[in-house]
Amino acid sequence: MTLSIQGSLAPRATPAQEVEITVELVAELLAGQFPDLAGAPIAMGPSGWDNVMVRIGTSLAARLPRRQLAADISASELDWLPRVGGNWSFSAPVPVAVGSPAHGYPWRWSVVPWFEGRPEFEAPLSPDGVAEFGAALAEVHTPALAGAPLNPFRSQPLTERAERLDARLEVLATIDEWLVDADGVRAVIAAADPWHGGTWCHLDLHGNNVLTAEGRLAAIIDWGDSGPGDPATDLGQAWYLLGSERFQTFTDAYREAGGGADTFAPRVRAEALAYAVTMAALDDEVYAASGWKALEDLGVATRS
């Protein structure tokens, strides 16, 4: 699930769906554009902030933007992910086909592989799975191809996201169950080393976008926010997700697999804090809990 959170007044809960997406619509789209898939069993799958998944048989799914903002950034998945991720050794939903607007549906959409697994939020990675996750991100972090589109929000340097961070810290100050050291967070971010971009990144590594199976890495999904950026963004998000103890295992595997970024650079910790603040400020209990857990682990929050 992509959380395309932008602007200082970004929504804290799932935005409204702007188009109706049904199994009947997907059946019509498939019949008209991919007749080899017509007649396959179809069932509604999960819906996130930006996209709806519809199962096609047992091994595929249709992925359809549910709002204009998602369609606006869909080129990263539809056009660039096949070029970037076609040879990755780990599982990712690289599109196998791209559909066109039709039958009243206004945007491009895709057919992607379906992966069985549970969100890392529900079924944490084992040490072996954490190592697989680190090795996977080492594969991802390659120089971005010329012309690859920047994500309008997540590709920005952290310093340019400071206003949104301040707004979220203000939200956290209103939550009675926790005390957050907002000045400490701002100090870490202000002290972060200069930003270095131009690396292909996922940019949205929360626990619903990392799937596990019996503790191992099953897939990294939802590349809707991916694009050129600072690898510290991904690394900070991994730190937020895994916690400090497991992040060391991740770091060892990332370096062994050839990951070139400094996993403990000051801006990695800054990105971890910024992402944890974003998650803690959401209304969704699962995301908020993950954010507070990370803030506590990073030493800037305590239960009141």
C-alpha positions as semicolon CSV with decimal commas, in nm:
position;residue;x (nm);y (nm);z (nm)
1;M;0,000;0,000;0,000
2;T;0,147;0,331;-0,106
3;L;0,115;0,616;0,139
4;S;0,157;0,914;-0,092
5;I;0,157;1,170;0,185
6;Q;0,224;1,521;0,066
7;G;0,180;1,874;0,189
8;S;0,172;2,005;0,542
9;L;-0,202;1,937;0,562
10;A;-0,180;1,583;0,425
11;P;-0,471;1,351;0,518
12;R;-0,417;1,131;0,821
13;A;-0,662;0,864;0,701
14;T;-0,715;0,684;0,369
15;P;-0,833;0,934;0,105
16;A;-1,163;0,875;-0,072
17;Q;-1,164;0,657;-0,381
18;E;-1,225;0,871;-0,689
19;V;-1,345;0,598;-0,927
20;E;-1,548;0,282;-0,874
21;I;-1,344;-0,032;-0,937
22;T;-1,533;-0,362;-0,954
23;V;-1,468;-0,716;-1,071
24;E;-1,708;-0,645;-1,357
25;L;-1,497;-0,349;-1,471
26;V;-1,177;-0,553;-1,455
27;A;-1,340;-0,839;-1,648
28;E;-1,433;-0,591;-1,924
29;L;-1,083;-0,442;-1,930
30;L;-0,922;-0,785;-1,954
31;A;-1,159;-0,908;-2,222
32;G;-1,097;-0,602;-2,435
33;Q;-0,720;-0,570;-2,392
34;F;-0,581;-0,906;-2,275
35;P;-0,820;-1,170;-2,407
36;D;-0,585;-1,451;-2,302
37;L;-0,681;-1,365;-1,943
38;A;-1,055;-1,337;-2,014
39;G;-1,253;-1,592;-1,820
40;A;-0,999;-1,631;-1,542
41;P;-1,147;-1,620;-1,189
42;I;-1,148;-1,261;-1,059
43;A;-1,181;-1,147;-0,699
44;M;-1,134;-0,816;-0,521
45;G;-0,805;-0,790;-0,334
46;P;-0,668;-0,526;-0,097
47;S;-0,716;-0,155;-0,149
48;G;-0,462;0,100;-0,032
49;W;-0,432;0,476;-0,036
50;D;-0,350;0,483;-0,406
51;N;-0,433;0,154;-0,578
52;V;-0,680;-0,134;-0,580
53;M;-0,568;-0,492;-0,639
54;V;-0,797;-0,743;-0,811
55;R;-0,690;-1,109;-0,816
56;I;-0,674;-1,278;-1,155
57;G;-0,659;-1,653;-1,110
58;T;-0,394;-1,765;-0,861
59;S;-0,078;-1,599;-0,993
60;L;-0,172;-1,255;-1,128
61;A;-0,351;-0,938;-1,023
62;A;-0,478;-0,621;-1,185
63;R;-0,344;-0,308;-1,018
64;L;-0,555;0,001;-1,077
65;P;-0,504;0,356;-0,945
66;R;-0,798;0,465;-0,730
67;R;-0,729;0,839;-0,744
68;Q;-0,572;1,094;-0,976
69;L;-0,261;1,145;-0,764
70;A;-0,170;0,777;-0,797
71;A;-0,223;0,786;-1,173
72;D;0,002;1,092;-1,196
73;I;0,300;0,903;-1,050
74;S;0,224;0,562;-1,203
75;A;0,497;0,590;-1,468
76;S;0,751;0,476;-1,210
77;E;0,578;0,139;-1,190
78;L;0,438;0,105;-1,540
79;D;0,727;0,232;-1,752
80;W;1,039;0,226;-1,536
81;L;1,010;-0,068;-1,298
82;P;1,031;-0,323;-1,584
83;R;1,354;-0,156;-1,696
84;V;1,502;-0,132;-1,349
85;G;1,376;-0,449;-1,183
86;G;1,351;-0,704;-1,460
87;N;1,654;-0,899;-1,337
88;W;1,622;-0,865;-0,961
89;S;1,676;-1,191;-0,776
90;F;1,404;-1,115;-0,520
91;S;1,031;-1,104;-0,591
92;A;0,870;-0,774;-0,690
93;P;0,548;-0,702;-0,881
94;V;0,709;-0,593;-1,206
95;P;0,423;-0,539;-1,455
96;V;0,376;-0,814;-1,712
97;A;0,126;-0,604;-1,909
98;V;0,004;-0,243;-1,909
99;G;-0,356;-0,159;-1,988
100;S;-0,516;0,157;-2,125
101;P;-0,818;0,363;-2,014
102;A;-1,147;0,205;-2,123
103;H;-1,505;0,134;-2,016
104;G;-1,517;0,457;-1,817
105;Y;-1,197;0,385;-1,626
106;P;-0,977;0,693;-1,690
107;W;-0,618;0,582;-1,626
108;R;-0,351;0,333;-1,726
109;W;-0,337;0,017;-1,516
110;S;-0,128;-0,300;-1,503
111;V;-0,127;-0,676;-1,468
112;V;0,133;-0,784;-1,212
113;P;0,242;-1,108;-1,043
114;W;0,056;-1,197;-0,724
115;F;0,272;-1,299;-0,428
116;E;0,154;-1,499;-0,132
117;G;0,281;-1,368;0,197
118;R;0,195;-1,172;0,508
119;P;0,285;-0,810;0,582
120;E;0,596;-0,763;0,792
121;F;0,376;-0,571;1,035
122;E;0,197;-0,901;1,111
123;A;0,471;-1,159;1,054
124;P;0,818;-1,012;1,121
125;L;1,120;-1,117;0,922
126;S;1,350;-1,371;1,083
127;P;1,725;-1,299;1,092
128;D;1,758;-1,482;0,759
129;G;1,470;-1,280;0,619
130;V;1,624;-0,955;0,741
131;A;1,947;-1,049;0,562
132;E;1,749;-1,119;0,243
133;F;1,586;-0,779;0,277
134;G;1,925;-0,610;0,308
135;A;2,061;-0,794;0,004
136;A;1,749;-0,700;-0,193
137;L;1,793;-0,329;-0,127
138;A;2,155;-0,356;-0,235
139;E;2,021;-0,473;-0,572
140;V;1,772;-0,187;-0,585
141;H;2,029;0,082;-0,508
142;T;2,183;0,128;-0,850
143;P;2,230;0,454;-1,043
144;A;1,893;0,578;-1,168
145;L;1,848;0,559;-1,543
146;A;1,859;0,886;-1,734
147;G;1,516;1,041;-1,761
148;A;1,360;0,844;-1,475
149;P;1,090;1,060;-1,313
150;L;1,149;1,202;-0,968
151;N;0,881;1,136;-0,713
152;P;0,739;1,485;-0,647
153;F;0,752;1,436;-0,269
154;R;0,978;1,151;-0,165
155;S;1,265;1,229;-0,403
156;Q;1,314;1,563;-0,232
157;P;1,599;1,614;0,015
158;L;1,488;1,580;0,374
159;T;1,559;1,947;0,436
160;E;1,289;2,034;0,181
161;R;1,036;1,820;0,371
162;A;1,092;2,000;0,701
163;E;0,764;2,193;0,691
164;R;0,563;1,873;0,660
165;L;0,767;1,717;0,940
166;D;0,691;2,011;1,170
167;A;0,319;1,974;1,100
168;R;0,333;1,606;1,194
169;L;0,529;1,675;1,511
170;E;0,252;1,913;1,610
171;V;0,003;1,628;1,565
172;L;0,214;1,399;1,784
173;A;0,221;1,661;2,061
174;T;-0,157;1,624;2,096
175;I;-0,146;1,249;2,168
176;D;-0,177;1,193;2,542
177;E;-0,033;0,841;2,555
178;W;0,314;0,945;2,437
179;L;0,575;1,213;2,492
180;V;0,794;1,294;2,194
181;D;1,115;1,497;2,201
182;A;1,029;1,716;1,904
183;D;1,335;1,936;1,951
184;G;1,553;1,624;1,955
185;V;1,401;1,508;1,626
186;R;1,459;1,848;1,467
187;A;1,818;1,854;1,593
188;V;1,899;1,516;1,436
189;I;1,751;1,626;1,105
190;A;1,929;1,961;1,114
191;A;2,261;1,785;1,177
192;A;2,221;1,535;0,892
193;D;2,499;1,530;0,635
194;P;2,436;1,670;0,286
195;W;2,193;1,486;0,060
196;H;2,316;1,273;-0,230
197;G;2,051;1,159;-0,478
198;G;2,041;0,987;-0,816
199;T;1,999;0,628;-0,689
200;W;1,695;0,415;-0,770
201;C;1,497;0,372;-0,447
202;H;1,169;0,224;-0,329
203;L;1,091;0,521;-0,099
204;D;0,797;0,367;0,091
205;L;0,919;0,070;0,295
206;H;0,655;0,034;0,563
207;G;0,546;-0,304;0,690
208;N;0,260;-0,360;0,446
209;N;0,498;-0,329;0,152
210;V;0,735;-0,602;0,274
211;L;0,582;-0,949;0,254
212;T;0,710;-1,246;0,451
213;A;0,662;-1,622;0,439
214;E;0,773;-1,827;0,739
215;G;1,007;-1,544;0,832
216;R;1,174;-1,519;0,493
217;L;1,139;-1,234;0,246
218;A;0,849;-1,320;0,012
219;A;0,839;-0,995;-0,187
220;I;0,883;-0,620;-0,178
221;I;0,567;-0,474;-0,324
222;D;0,407;-0,140;-0,415
223;W;0,664;0,055;-0,612
224;G;0,427;0,344;-0,679
225;D;0,653;0,596;-0,505
226;S;0,979;0,457;-0,640
227;G;1,222;0,667;-0,834
228;P;1,556;0,845;-0,816
229;G;1,639;0,954;-0,465
230;D;1,873;0,928;-0,173
231;P;1,941;0,568;-0,063
232;A;1,942;0,703;0,293
233;T;1,564;0,734;0,254
234;D;1,524;0,358;0,200
235;L;1,782;0,277;0,467
236;G;1,612;0,502;0,721
237;Q;1,279;0,339;0,643
238;A;1,436;-0,004;0,691
239;W;1,570;0,110;1,028
240;Y;1,222;0,233;1,125
241;L;1,067;-0,097;1,017
242;L;1,319;-0,339;1,167
243;G;1,434;-0,162;1,482
244;S;1,795;-0,101;1,579
245;E;1,888;-0,460;1,668
246;R;1,764;-0,615;1,344
247;F;1,893;-0,320;1,143
248;Q;2,248;-0,430;1,224
249;T;2,178;-0,768;1,058
250;F;2,027;-0,581;0,764
251;T;2,336;-0,360;0,742
252;D;2,576;-0,654;0,733
253;A;2,382;-0,819;0,452
254;Y;2,343;-0,494;0,258
255;R;2,718;-0,433;0,263
256;E;2,804;-0,794;0,182
257;A;2,571;-0,779;-0,121
258;G;2,746;-0,468;-0,252
259;G;2,527;-0,192;-0,116
260;G;2,735;0,121;-0,143
261;A;2,550;0,361;0,087
262;D;2,663;0,425;0,445
263;T;2,385;0,265;0,649
264;F;2,473;0,462;0,962
265;A;2,529;0,803;0,803
266;P;2,362;1,080;1,007
267;R;2,100;1,134;0,741
268;V;1,994;0,767;0,762
269;R;1,897;0,816;1,125
270;A;1,730;1,143;1,026
271;E;1,527;0,965;0,758
272;A;1,431;0,694;1,007
273;L;1,300;0,958;1,246
274;A;1,115;1,147;0,975
275;Y;0,942;0,832;0,848
276;A;0,855;0,720;1,201
277;V;0,701;1,063;1,270
278;T;0,497;1,033;0,950
279;M;0,365;0,691;1,049
280;A;0,294;0,786;1,411
281;A;0,084;1,081;1,291
282;L;-0,154;0,859;1,090
283;D;-0,497;0,765;1,218
284;D;-0,457;0,400;1,115
285;E;-0,370;0,209;1,433
286;V;-0,123;-0,031;1,270
287;Y;0,081;0,244;1,107
288;A;0,065;0,470;1,412
289;A;0,180;0,189;1,641
290;S;0,474;0,115;1,412
291;G;0,575;0,480;1,413
292;W;0,565;0,514;1,792
293;K;0,755;0,188;1,835
294;A;1,028;0,322;1,607
295;L;1,040;0,660;1,780
296;E;1,082;0,482;2,113
297;D;1,354;0,260;1,968
298;L;1,531;0,566;1,829
299;G;1,524;0,730;2,171
300;V;1,296;1,026;2,110
301;A;0,963;0,904;2,253
302;T;0,841;0,757;2,579
303;R;0,499;0,648;2,704
304;S;0,346;0,910;2,928
